[in-house]
């Protein structure tokens, strides 16, 4: 998914990663190997997206924005999805 884009971590993302035991390398791996499950093209200042992956058997969701002009991906938040809210191996919201 990502080639050589630089990752920029928002303070919120870093705080949540620390609380949830995720490392920057986990986020990079999720973006490189995961699946985009939702897209938010109208988000500002950049379109954003939600990626789902498994890291060491643990599900991870990464919300990020793509700043194409600067070739960077801005990490907004990182979390382990709640099984009460997600289905299909955490790839689809329950209705």
Biotite code that builds the C-alpha atoms (Angstrom):
import biotite.structure as struc

atoms = struc.array([
    struc.Atom([0.000, 0.000, 0.000], chain_id="A", res_id=1, res_name="UNK", atom_name="CA", element="C"),
    struc.Atom([2.746, 2.440, 0.914], chain_id="A", res_id=2, res_name="UNK", atom_name="CA", element="C"),
    struc.Atom([5.941, 2.840, -0.988], chain_id="A", res_id=3, res_name="UNK", atom_name="CA", element="C"),
    struc.Atom([8.369, 5.343, 0.432], chain_id="A", res_id=4, res_name="UNK", atom_name="CA", element="C"),
    struc.Atom([5.899, 7.674, 2.100], chain_id="A", res_id=5, res_name="UNK", atom_name="CA", element="C"),
    struc.Atom([7.070, 9.159, 5.354], chain_id="A", res_id=6, res_name="UNK", atom_name="CA", element="C"),
    struc.Atom([4.878, 8.420, 8.384], chain_id="A", res_id=7, res_name="UNK", atom_name="CA", element="C"),
    struc.Atom([3.859, 11.391, 10.521], chain_id="A", res_id=8, res_name="UNK", atom_name="CA", element="C"),
    struc.Atom([2.354, 10.409, 13.873], chain_id="A", res_id=9, res_name="UNK", atom_name="CA", element="C"),
    struc.Atom([-0.123, 12.797, 15.489], chain_id="A", res_id=10, res_name="UNK", atom_name="CA", element="C"),
    struc.Atom([0.260, 13.116, 19.267], chain_id="A", res_id=11, res_name="UNK", atom_name="CA", element="C"),
    struc.Atom([-3.126, 11.440, 19.690], chain_id="A", res_id=12, res_name="UNK", atom_name="CA", element="C"),
    struc.Atom([-1.916, 8.434, 17.693], chain_id="A", res_id=13, res_name="UNK", atom_name="CA", element="C"),
    struc.Atom([1.297, 8.154, 19.715], chain_id="A", res_id=14, res_name="UNK", atom_name="CA", element="C"),
    struc.Atom([-0.640, 8.353, 22.967], chain_id="A", res_id=15, res_name="UNK", atom_name="CA", element="C"),
    struc.Atom([-3.110, 5.674, 21.882], chain_id="A", res_id=16, res_name="UNK", atom_name="CA", element="C"),
    struc.Atom([-0.324, 3.444, 20.568], chain_id="A", res_id=17, res_name="UNK", atom_name="CA", element="C"),
    struc.Atom([1.458, 3.633, 23.923], chain_id="A", res_id=18, res_name="UNK", atom_name="CA", element="C"),
    struc.Atom([-1.779, 2.824, 25.788], chain_id="A", res_id=19, res_name="UNK", atom_name="CA", element="C"),
    struc.Atom([-2.529, -0.103, 23.505], chain_id="A", res_id=20, res_name="UNK", atom_name="CA", element="C"),
    struc.Atom([0.942, -1.551, 23.129], chain_id="A", res_id=21, res_name="UNK", atom_name="CA", element="C"),
    struc.Atom([1.505, -0.822, 19.430], chain_id="A", res_id=22, res_name="UNK", atom_name="CA", element="C"),
    struc.Atom([4.865, 0.262, 18.004], chain_id="A", res_id=23, res_name="UNK", atom_name="CA", element="C"),
    struc.Atom([5.556, 2.445, 14.942], chain_id="A", res_id=24, res_name="UNK", atom_name="CA", element="C"),
    struc.Atom([6.804, -0.696, 13.179], chain_id="A", res_id=25, res_name="UNK", atom_name="CA", element="C"),
    struc.Atom([3.375, -2.294, 13.790], chain_id="A", res_id=26, res_name="UNK", atom_name="CA", element="C"),
    struc.Atom([1.716, 0.662, 12.077], chain_id="A", res_id=27, res_name="UNK", atom_name="CA", element="C"),
    struc.Atom([4.108, 0.488, 9.113], chain_id="A", res_id=28, res_name="UNK", atom_name="CA", element="C"),
    struc.Atom([3.476, -3.252, 8.800], chain_id="A", res_id=29, res_name="UNK", atom_name="CA", element="C"),
    struc.Atom([-0.300, -2.742, 8.971], chain_id="A", res_id=30, res_name="UNK", atom_name="CA", element="C"),
    struc.Atom([-0.163, -0.100, 6.244], chain_id="A", res_id=31, res_name="UNK", atom_name="CA", element="C"),
    struc.Atom([2.152, -2.187, 4.061], chain_id="A", res_id=32, res_name="UNK", atom_name="CA", element="C"),
    struc.Atom([0.301, -5.488, 4.457], chain_id="A", res_id=33, res_name="UNK", atom_name="CA", element="C"),
    struc.Atom([-3.200, -4.637, 5.622], chain_id="A", res_id=34, res_name="UNK", atom_name="CA", element="C"),
    struc.Atom([-6.436, -4.015, 3.794], chain_id="A", res_id=35, res_name="UNK", atom_name="CA", element="C"),
    struc.Atom([-8.143, -0.648, 3.387], chain_id="A", res_id=36, res_name="UNK", atom_name="CA", element="C"),
    struc.Atom([-11.664, -1.287, 4.663], chain_id="A", res_id=37, res_name="UNK", atom_name="CA", element="C"),
    struc.Atom([-13.097, 2.248, 4.638], chain_id="A", res_id=38, res_name="UNK", atom_name="CA", element="C"),
    struc.Atom([-12.267, 5.458, 2.804], chain_id="A", res_id=39, res_name="UNK", atom_name="CA", element="C"),
    struc.Atom([-13.211, 8.989, 3.765], chain_id="A", res_id=40, res_name="UNK", atom_name="CA", element="C"),
    struc.Atom([-12.533, 11.084, 0.630], chain_id="A", res_id=41, res_name="UNK", atom_name="CA", element="C"),
    struc.Atom([-14.218, 14.218, 2.015], chain_id="A", res_id=42, res_name="UNK", atom_name="CA", element="C"),
    struc.Atom([-12.058, 14.458, 5.149], chain_id="A", res_id=43, res_name="UNK", atom_name="CA", element="C"),
    struc.Atom([-9.950, 17.585, 5.458], chain_id="A", res_id=44, res_name="UNK", atom_name="CA", element="C"),
    struc.Atom([-7.274, 18.669, 5.112], chain_id="A", res_id=45, res_name="UNK", atom_name="CA", element="C"),
    struc.Atom([-6.563, 15.344, 3.347], chain_id="A", res_id=46, res_name="UNK", atom_name="CA", element="C"),
    struc.Atom([-8.651, 12.312, 2.428], chain_id="A", res_id=47, res_name="UNK", atom_name="CA", element="C"),
    struc.Atom([-8.322, 9.590, 5.040], chain_id="A", res_id=48, res_name="UNK", atom_name="CA", element="C"),
    struc.Atom([-8.795, 5.850, 5.255], chain_id="A", res_id=49, res_name="UNK", atom_name="CA", element="C"),
    struc.Atom([-9.064, 2.946, 7.684], chain_id="A", res_id=50, res_name="UNK", atom_name="CA", element="C"),
    struc.Atom([-6.737, -0.036, 7.389], chain_id="A", res_id=51, res_name="UNK", atom_name="CA", element="C"),
    struc.Atom([-7.249, -3.398, 9.094], chain_id="A", res_id=52, res_name="UNK", atom_name="CA", element="C"),
    struc.Atom([-4.407, -5.857, 9.634], chain_id="A", res_id=53, res_name="UNK", atom_name="CA", element="C"),
    struc.Atom([-3.199, -8.484, 12.067], chain_id="A", res_id=54, res_name="UNK", atom_name="CA", element="C"),
    struc.Atom([0.041, -7.966, 13.938], chain_id="A", res_id=55, res_name="UNK", atom_name="CA", element="C"),
    struc.Atom([1.287, -11.091, 15.694], chain_id="A", res_id=56, res_name="UNK", atom_name="CA", element="C"),
    struc.Atom([-2.264, -12.445, 15.520], chain_id="A", res_id=57, res_name="UNK", atom_name="CA", element="C"),
    struc.Atom([-3.692, -9.289, 17.082], chain_id="A", res_id=58, res_name="UNK", atom_name="CA", element="C"),
    struc.Atom([-6.144, -7.185, 15.028], chain_id="A", res_id=59, res_name="UNK", atom_name="CA", element="C"),
    struc.Atom([-5.193, -3.562, 14.467], chain_id="A", res_id=60, res_name="UNK", atom_name="CA", element="C"),
    struc.Atom([-7.007, -0.633, 12.872], chain_id="A", res_id=61, res_name="UNK", atom_name="CA", element="C"),
    struc.Atom([-5.054, 2.368, 11.626], chain_id="A", res_id=62, res_name="UNK", atom_name="CA", element="C"),
    struc.Atom([-6.791, 5.604, 10.641], chain_id="A", res_id=63, res_name="UNK", atom_name="CA", element="C"),
    struc.Atom([-4.561, 7.724, 8.440], chain_id="A", res_id=64, res_name="UNK", atom_name="CA", element="C"),
    struc.Atom([-4.561, 10.556, 5.905], chain_id="A", res_id=65, res_name="UNK", atom_name="CA", element="C"),
    struc.Atom([-2.530, 10.774, 2.727], chain_id="A", res_id=66, res_name="UNK", atom_name="CA", element="C"),
    struc.Atom([-0.769, 14.038, 1.926], chain_id="A", res_id=67, res_name="UNK", atom_name="CA", element="C"),
    struc.Atom([0.274, 13.264, -1.629], chain_id="A", res_id=68, res_name="UNK", atom_name="CA", element="C"),
    struc.Atom([2.004, 16.614, -2.183], chain_id="A", res_id=69, res_name="UNK", atom_name="CA", element="C"),
    struc.Atom([4.487, 15.893, 0.619], chain_id="A", res_id=70, res_name="UNK", atom_name="CA", element="C"),
    struc.Atom([4.520, 12.110, 0.094], chain_id="A", res_id=71, res_name="UNK", atom_name="CA", element="C"),
    struc.Atom([3.567, 11.498, 3.702], chain_id="A", res_id=72, res_name="UNK", atom_name="CA", element="C"),
    struc.Atom([0.976, 9.520, 5.576], chain_id="A", res_id=73, res_name="UNK", atom_name="CA", element="C"),
    struc.Atom([-0.399, 11.134, 8.702], chain_id="A", res_id=74, res_name="UNK", atom_name="CA", element="C"),
    struc.Atom([-1.337, 8.593, 11.371], chain_id="A", res_id=75, res_name="UNK", atom_name="CA", element="C"),
    struc.Atom([-4.458, 9.831, 13.162], chain_id="A", res_id=76, res_name="UNK", atom_name="CA", element="C"),
    struc.Atom([-5.153, 6.952, 15.534], chain_id="A", res_id=77, res_name="UNK", atom_name="CA", element="C"),
    struc.Atom([-4.375, 3.283, 16.095], chain_id="A", res_id=78, res_name="UNK", atom_name="CA", element="C"),
    struc.Atom([-6.532, 0.829, 18.004], chain_id="A", res_id=79, res_name="UNK", atom_name="CA", element="C"),
    struc.Atom([-7.543, -2.775, 18.475], chain_id="A", res_id=80, res_name="UNK", atom_name="CA", element="C"),
    struc.Atom([-11.089, -3.064, 17.094], chain_id="A", res_id=81, res_name="UNK", atom_name="CA", element="C"),
    struc.Atom([-13.921, -4.004, 19.435], chain_id="A", res_id=82, res_name="UNK", atom_name="CA", element="C"),
    struc.Atom([-15.437, -7.382, 18.416], chain_id="A", res_id=83, res_name="UNK", atom_name="CA", element="C"),
    struc.Atom([-18.864, -6.060, 19.477], chain_id="A", res_id=84, res_name="UNK", atom_name="CA", element="C"),
    struc.Atom([-18.640, -3.394, 16.771], chain_id="A", res_id=85, res_name="UNK", atom_name="CA", element="C"),
    struc.Atom([-16.948, -5.280, 13.924], chain_id="A", res_id=86, res_name="UNK", atom_name="CA", element="C"),
    struc.Atom([-17.591, -8.456, 11.938], chain_id="A", res_id=87, res_name="UNK", atom_name="CA", element="C"),
    struc.Atom([-15.846, -10.358, 9.125], chain_id="A", res_id=88, res_name="UNK", atom_name="CA", element="C"),
    struc.Atom([-12.538, -10.498, 10.972], chain_id="A", res_id=89, res_name="UNK", atom_name="CA", element="C"),
    struc.Atom([-12.817, -6.825, 11.963], chain_id="A", res_id=90, res_name="UNK", atom_name="CA", element="C"),
    struc.Atom([-13.255, -5.625, 8.385], chain_id="A", res_id=91, res_name="UNK", atom_name="CA", element="C"),
    struc.Atom([-16.930, -4.582, 8.447], chain_id="A", res_id=92, res_name="UNK", atom_name="CA", element="C"),
    struc.Atom([-18.939, -2.561, 10.954], chain_id="A", res_id=93, res_name="UNK", atom_name="CA", element="C"),
    struc.Atom([-21.867, -4.337, 12.537], chain_id="A", res_id=94, res_name="UNK", atom_name="CA", element="C"),
    struc.Atom([-25.200, -2.733, 11.789], chain_id="A", res_id=95, res_name="UNK", atom_name="CA", element="C"),
])
